[in-house]
Amino acid sequence: MRIKIGKTLRGIRKLTGKKQHEIAALIFVSRATYSAWENDKGCPSLIQIYAFTNAVNIPIQSFILKLEEDQEI
């Protein structure tokens, strides 16, 4: 099963009230790259996921739990 990360990224980003380009700038990727992740057209590396959790100020463990919840079984 392929893990889809887009729903989780989008949900957490929207909770922060930030736009895609703002998150992208904080984690040093283009807005297009970040958008592709949210649309499950690409996948961030573990380092980029860690940078994302730091940018939105949540523990990586919370991100992983949310990712598990968001998976469609």
Helices and strands as residue ranges (DSSP letters): H 6-16, H 20-26, H 31-38, H 46-55, H 60-70
